[in-house]
């Protein structure tokens, strides 16, 4: 049998090893850019709402949050989720949650930059605005660790209702020290605070809670109790103490429950399991049993909801910040990609239909940010300005409902701008998308927020007048908005079936105040496009349906980060 040598290959040997093509026309990572300086709308809001003094520190922080190494921490903290050890290897109950070091670095950075306390430790004009801007930047890196940061921040107003407890706890809560050790709070210079309200049978209906609180002495504010029952959703179980609702002899009351007793023994707040969540993966959420756990009453007996609502108001505001931040993170990725990628012979952000989509996404993000930062100013002026008090009472619920509700579709549409690569797990978008519904559900779902709006209107009718005074600041700036506001006012003259119509009414309230803020403060291209697309037509059905005449190119250029 004769064999023949193979014919000479036309391919040279040095190109055999899978050199099939040259990688061209692809995007690149959005890293190593100043997240603050590349966000014109945020800079304008910080100056407008009274925190211009924080410009230098926010610029420095924006460089950190936009750096490649810091952004990687957010990705790693979600790739390696927390793990629970109920017992140590000798059989002792420890209830210890292990986190990846990336999570601890994010927590430490947030606390050292005052995101957990700066308005309380450095009260001044614009303090809440500056803190909101910092939280907005930090949340674009990673959202899950924001939960314990928010709860620690929000616990202070509730604790201040009970001076004896506040004197002991508030200095450590507001200290710029992060100590993740599983040791008693007495051994720490700084502590974090969690919250435990939800039970299986009640959910948002906390008055259905069955956990019992038994006084160890005379009872009353600041006094010791033992709690017996369960909590179905406790976020951040490694916090040093928790605000908890339980049924005292005088009714539902609020309590401060530490993880350790004063004698150094473990308090029997036992973690049953960690939740397996679709999003918010870096943050440990848990189910717990309270088996005679020592706690101290915060506020008056039987007024637990009223006491803890001070904390809830702040956490709901942070949901607005977090969802606005998620919108910015998503649209920044879409803008960055579409400024580089070409299709059919033209860069994506120069193609009319893609311009329509991108500009629409930018408008949504700017409107969310404008409302969030306006409410930060209201938070700054609470207690000193009745108009701001009323506005904060009503519009926090309006904004929490609307901004958080809009974020999932915004995340999805931004992901679609990337195409198939956006669905891949090595892209930022799966995490952004999984995170996007969280804030809409936590701290009171959409229906709860709408009912809270109605409750505020019924208990304090002046909140409606305050709302329309705020919207009226834009009167004459856009004819479409003026007509929209007149129609909205008529809704309040007919209170029939108002609960049934609540979502429609709150939708329109959110759109009107966002439009009013943009008309006053945003470029005409942004404000006019928002009013024409959101107010002039019945419903805004899909992103990318802006009407003719919108200056999409300028809207896109204003918002595109340069990296």
N, C-alpha and C positions, 0 to 999 in steps of 0.2 A: 504494500500500500504506500502510495507516494503522498507525502505531506508538502504543503506549500506555505511559505511565510506569508503572514498577513500583509495586505497592501499598506504602504506608508500612510499614516494618519495625516490629515490636513491640519489637525490641531497640534500645536507645538506642546511639548511635554510640560513646560512651565505654566501652562494654562489649564491643565487637566483637572485641577483640584476645585471643581465646583464653581469656577468663575463664569457663571452663566449670564451675568448682567451687571450693569453699573447702577448703584442706588442713587436715583435722582428724583426730583419733584416730590419730596416727602417733607413733612414738618420736622420740628425738633422740639425738645423739651422746653417748656416755659419755666426757666429757672435763671437764677442769678440776675434778677432785676429788682428794682425798688418797688415793692408792692404799693407803697403809699404815693410816691412821686409819679407812678404810672397810672394813677387813678384820679383823674381830674375832678370827677364828681365828688369824690370823698374829700379831696382837699378843699373844694369850694364849700362843702357842707360844714367842715370843721371850722372854717373861718366865719361862715355865715351864722352858725349857731353858738358862737361865743368861746371857742377854744383855740383861737389863733396862737395863744401862748404855748400850746403843745406842739407847734409845728416842728421844732427841732427834734424833740424826742420821738414823734411819730415818723419822721424821716429816717431816723436811726433804726427804729423798730421795723419799718417797712423794708429796709435793707436786709435785716435778719430774716423776716418772714418770707422774703422772696429768694433767699439763697438756696442753692441746690441741696446742701447738707441739711438744712432745717426742714425743707419740704420733704426730704426723704424720711425724716422722723415720723411724719404723719402717715406715710405709706407703711412703714414698718410696724407702727403701733396698731395698725389694723390687720396686717398680715399675721401677727402673733397675738391672738386674743388673750385676755386674762384667764387664769385657771384658779379653781377653788381647792384649797386643802381644808376640809372640815376638821381634821385631827392631825396632830403631828405623828411621827412614827412610833411614839410610845403610847398612843391612844388618848392623849390629852386633847380636849376640844380647843381649837385655835381659831377657826373661822377666818382663815388667812387667804387673801386673794393675791396671786402673783401676777405682776405686770412686766412687760418687756421694758428694759431701760429707756427706750424711746419715749414711752408714755411718761415716765417720771421726769425726763428732760423737758417735755412739753409742759407738764404741771409746774415744774420748778420755774421755768421761764415765765409762764403766765403770772405766777404769784410774785416773783421778784420784780415784775414790771407793773404790779399793782392792779392787775385785771380783776382781782378778787376783792379789792377794798379801797382803791384810790379815792372815790368820792367821799368815803367816810374818814380816811386818814388825812386827806388834803382837800377839805371842802373849800371850793372857790367857784366863781362864775365859770361855767363851762366844764366843770369836773366830770359830770356824767357824759357830756359830749366827747371829751377826750378819751374817757374810759371806753365808751361805745366804739370809737374809731379803732382803738387798740384791739378790742375784742373782735371787731370785724376783720381785722388783718389776721389775727391769730386763728380765727375759725376757718379761714381759707386754707390754712395748713392742715388742720385736723379738728373735727367737730366734737368727737366723743369726750375728750377730756374737758371740754367746755362745760359739761354737766356739773361736776363737782366745783368748778370755778364759779359757775353761776349760783349754785346753792349756797356756797360759802359767802359770796357777795350779798345774796338776797336775805340771808338769815339775820343780818344785823338789825334791820328795822323791827322785826318781830321780837328779838331778844331785848331791844330797848324798852319794850313795854314792862319789863320786870327788872328794875335797876339792880337788884341783888345778883341776879344771874349775869346781867350785862357787865357788871364790874369785874366779874371773874373771867368771863369767856371772851368778851369783845376784843380786849387787847391781843389775845392770842389769835383770834380769828382774823384780825386785820394786820397782823405782823407779816412782814415780807419774807417769811421763812417757810420752806416746804420740807416736811419731815415725814417720809413714807413708812417709817418703822412701825412695826406692830407692837407698840408699847403704850402705856398709859399717857394720857394727855399731860399729866403733871411733869413728865420727862421731856416735853417738847416746848420749843420756843414759838412754834406756829402750828395751828390746827386747821382742819377743813371740816365743813358741816354738810350733812346730807339731809334728806327729807323722806318721810315715810307716811303717806296718807292712804294709799290705795289698798283696798281689801277685795277679796274674791267676789263677795256678794254685792258690793256697792259700786266699784269703779269710781266714776266721777261723783256719784252720790255718796259723799263721805259721811253724811248723817246716818247712813245705814251701817256704819262701822260697828263691829261687835267687840273689838279689843277693849278690855276693862282696865281701869286705873284704880288701884286701891291705896288710899292715903296711909302713910306710915306714922302719921302724927295728927296734928290739927288740920292739915290740908290747907289748900289755898295757894295763891301765887307765890312762887319761889320755894314751895315746900316739896318734900320728897314723897314719891309714890312708887308702887311696883306695878308694872304693866304685864298683863297676860293676854295673849291673843296672837294674831298673825298679821303680816303685811305682805301683799302679793306682788308689790313692785317697789323695791328699794334700790335706787340708783346709787352707785359708788359706795358699796358697803364697807370700804376701807376708810371712809371718813371717820373722824375722831368722835363725832357726836351727830345726832339727828333730831330734827324737829318732827314730832310724831303726834298724831291725833288719836285720842282714846276716850272712852266713855267713863268719866268720873261720876261720883254720886250726884253732882249737880249738872250733868250733861256733858256733851262733847267738848273736850278741852285739849289744849296744846301742851306738849311736854318736850323738854330737852333730855335726850337719852344718850349718854356717852357709851362708848364701846367698853370702857373699863370703869370699875367702881373706884371710889376714892381710896380704898385700902389696897389697890393694885390688883385685885382679883378680876377675872373676866366677867363682864356683865352678860347675863344669859339672853342676848339677842343673837339667836343662832341662825346662820345662813343655811337654808335647805338646799338651794341649788342656784346656779347662775342662769339667767335667761339666755336662750339662743335666739338672737335677734337678726333680722335681715340687714339692718344698718346699725350705726352707732356701736360698731364692734369693739373698739378700743375701750369703751366704757363698760365696766362691770355693772350689770343690773341683776337683782337677786330677789328671791323669796325668803322671808325670815319668819321664825317663830319667836315670840317674846314669852319667856318662861319665868316670870317674876323679875323682869328687867327694871333696874333702878332708874328713875327719871324724876325731873323737877318740873313743876307746873310753870308754864310761861303764859302770862296774861291772866285774865279772870276765868274762874271756873265756869264752864258752860258757854264760854265765848271762844271756843277753839278755832272756829272758822274765821271769825273776825280777826283773831290774833295772827293766824298763819296766812291770811289773805295779804298781809303786808309783804310776806315773802313771795307769795304767788304772783303778786303784781310785778315784782322785779324779775322773776323767772320768766314771766310771759313777755316782758320787754326784751329780755335776752333772746327769747325765741325769735322776735322780730329781727334782732341783730344777726342771729345765726342764719336765718333763712335769707336775709338780704346778702349776707356774706356768701352763702351757697350760690345765689344767683350770680354774684360778681365772679366767683371762681369759675363757674360754668361758662359764662359768656366770655370771660378772658381767654379761656382755652379755645373756644370756638373762633374768636377774633384772631388770635395768634395763628392758629392753623390756617384759616382762610386768607391770611395775608401772605402765606408762603406757598400753599398748594395751588397748582394750576389744573384746569380741566378744559378740554375742548379749545385749547389755545389761548386761555385767558386766566389770570389769577382769580381765585374764587370770589374775593371781596370786591372785584370789579364787575361781576356779572349781576345784571339787574335783579333777578329773582333771589339770588343769595343775599344781595344787598338788602332786599326787603326783609328777609328773615333776620339777618344780623342786626339791622337797625331796630327792628321790633323787639328783639331780645335785649338790646341795650336800653331801650326806652323803659321796659319793664324793670330792669335792674336799677336804673336811675330813680324811678318813681318809688321803688321800695326803699332805697337808701334815703331819699329825701324825707319820706314820712318817718322812718326810723330815727334819723338825726333830729328831726323837729320834736319828736317825743323825748329824745334825750334832753333837749333844752327844757321841755316841760318838767322833766324829772329834776333838773337843776333848780327850778323855781318853785317847786312844790313847797307849800307852807308859807310862802311869802307873797304869792300872787294867786288870787282866787280864780282868775281865768285859766291859769296854767294848771291849777288843781283840778278844775272841772274837765279840762281837756285831757289830762292824764287819766282821769277816771274813766272816761268814755272811749277815747281814741286808742288807748293801749289795747283794749279788747278788739276794736275794729281792725287795727293794724296787725295784731297777732293772727286774727282769723284770716285776713285777706292775703298778707304777704306769705305766710306759711302755706296757705292753700294754693297759691300760684306757683310755688317753687318746684314741685315735681314735674309739671309739664314743661316748665322753663328748663329744667335739667335735661329732660329727654330731648327737647328740640335742639338744645346746644349740642348734645351728644350726636344727634343726627347730622349736624354740620360736619362732624369729623368723618362720618361714614362708618364702614364696618370696623375700622381700627378702634373706633370709640367704644365698641362693645367688648373689646378684649380686656382681660383682667390686668394687663400691664399698663393700661391707660388709666388716667385719673377718673374717668367717667363712671365706671361701675360703682366706685365708692361714693361719688357725688350723687349718683342716682339713688342708691340705696339709702343714703342719708336724707334725701330730699323730703320724704313724708314725715320724718320723725317729729319735727317741731309742730306740725299741724295737729298731731295726735296728742303729744305730751303737753302737760300743763293746761289741759282743757281742750278738747277737740273742737271742731268747727261749730257744732251745735251749741256746745257749752259757751263758747265765746259770744255767739249771737244772742243767747239767752241772757248773758251777762250785760250785753248792750241794752237789751230791753229792761233789765232790772235796774240798771243805772238811770235810764230815762224815767222809769216809774218812781224810783225813790228820790231822785234828785233831778227834777225837770230842767233845772238850770243848765245841765250838761248839754242839752240840745241847743240852747241859745249860745253857749260857749262854742260849740262846734260850728254853727253857722256864722258866728262872728269871725272865726278863724278863716273859714272858706271865703267870706266876704272881702278879705284882704286882697283877693285877686279880681274883684269885680271890675269889669271894663277891660280886662286884659285879653279876654278871648270870648267871643260872642257865643260859641258853642258851649263853653263852660257856664256862662251866665244863664243860658236857657236850661241847661241840665240842672243847675242848682234850683231854679224856680220850680221845675217839675219835681225835684226831690222834696222841696219844702211842702208841696201839696200832699205827699205821702204821709206826712205827720199830722195832717188835718183829718185823716181817716184812720182810726185806730182799730177798726174791725179786722179780725183775723190777723192781728199784727204778728203773733207768734208764728203762724203758718207762713207768713210772708217775710219772716225775719232775715233769711239769707239774701233775698233780693234787695231788701232795704239796706242791709249792711254792705253788700256788694257795692251799691250805689254810693253809700257814704264814703267807702274807701276810695272809690274812683274819683269822687268829687274833691276830697281833700288832697289826694295825690296830684290831681290836675291843678288845683289851686297853688300848691307849692311849686310845681314845675313852671306854671305861668309866671309866678313871681320871680323865680330864681334861676331857672335853667335857660339855656340858649333857645331862641325861638324855634329852631328846627326840632328840638326835642319836645318842647311844650306843645307846639302846634300839632305835631304828629301824634302825641299822646291823646290830645283832645279829639282830633279827627278820627282816630281809630277806636278809642275806647268810649267816647261819649256820643258821637254823632250817629253811630249805627246801633242796632239792637243786638247786643252781644258781640264779644270779640272772640271769634270762633277758633282761629288758628293763628299761631305766629307766622309772619310772612304775608299778612293780608293788609298791610298799610295802604292807604288810598294814594291816588296819584298826587304828585306835587311835593312829596316829602323829600327833603335833602338827606337822603340816606348816607351819602358819602361823607358828609361832615359829621353825622352822628357816629358813624363807624370810626372815623379817624380820631375823634375825641376820646373814644373809649378803648382803642386798641393798645395793649401794652407793648412796649418796645424792649425786646430781650434778644 
